[in-house]
Amino acid sequence: MTPKGRPFSIPPIVRNLAIGLIVALVAIPVIFGVGGQFVYVFETIGPGEVGLQLQGGQVTNVVGPGVYSDFGLYVDLKRVSSAALPFSVRDEEIITSDKQRIGLVVTGDLFRPGIAQKDILLANWAQYSQVYLDDTVALDRAKSLVQQAMKVCVGSRKFDDAIIGTARDELRACIDDETSELADNYGLTVSNVVVPEVVLSPEVQAALDSIVASRLATEKAAQDKLKAEAEALAEQSRQEGEIRVEQSRIQEEARQQTLLAKLEQDRLIAEQAVIEAEKANELLAAQQDLEINRALADAAEEKARADLAQQLALAQLYAANPAYLQLQIAQANAAALKPTDKIIFTPEGTTPTIVLPGPGIVPTVETVTPQ
């Protein structure tokens, strides 16, 4: 009521604006709720994503990163990440072909189809859209595939072939191949598969430790044997080397002695040649001396003959005239006696006794022949 008692009235223009506002507030949510099935505007597909444009639930196109809008009946835009989904799968109940129980931890990366594999997305979208859209679903599927591959690869191998040495890498390659083959059915790709851990039960670990210790002991014994053989060969080689050195020394000494002997022989031959030459010279000199002596002897003989010629003549004269010889003897004896000489005649076969004169001694001569 107005102060004058008349009723209050709203101007028509204001009333129309108010009604329009109320209708708009009610209609906008309705329009957007229903209109979402008919339009999307400025939807962004980021890097590392693939966009699937749908109409009536069917994929009409696969697009890469960009901004997209569409109008139509039941249109929609879905995003599929092409980034890697890391996974880690652990299974402690795997049986080897020789009935040994082991566990494995397998890690890797799962990849969903990208823009380059849009044919795979188109072919598999109806069946595996949740795998492509939901990371949890994709990782659960990857876990199942990896566990299946682990059981296949371990179950076809013996215990040693699954955990020891290079067999670990062969097992990893097998799991990688098996998982990739299984994932290919879903249009998924598995990469960077590794087996970082092998899980063993305490009983198996104890038995394995015992086996390893025994193997190490065996290998150590073999290494010790090889070492002993190597040392023996080294010692043998050393001794052989010493023997060869000694033999070389002896051979060198023998060679030196042979050379010295040859030199000595050459020296002796040279000395012998010198001696023979000297002897030849001496012989020549002796022959010359002999000739000279013979000549001197002949000369002396001639001289002696000349010197004795007179005496030979006298000897021939004496021989021819014995009386003349006696005369000469007598003359010689007479000439030999001096006035002071004494002559004593004794019988033949006797020895005279001579007494030298002295004080009181009268020289006497025994001339009587003893009877």
Protein Blocks (a to p, Z undefined) as FASTA:
>chain_A
ZZkopacdddfklmmmmmmmmmmmmmmmmmmmmmmmmocehiacdehiacdddeehiafb
dcdedddddddehiacddddfbdcddddddfbdcdfkopacddddddddddddfklmmmm
mmmmmmmmmmmmmmklmmmmmmmmmmmmmmmmmmmpcfklmmgcjllmmmmmmmmmmmmm
mmmmnopacehiacfbccddfklmmmmmmmmmmmmmmmmmmmmmmmmmmmmmmmmmmmmm
mmmmmmmmmmmmmmmmmmmmmmmmmmmmmmmmmmmmmmmmmmmmmmmmmmmmmmmmmmmm
mmmmmmmmmmmmmmmmmmmmmmlmmmmmmmmmmmmpcfkbccddddehiacddddddehi
acdddfbdcZZ
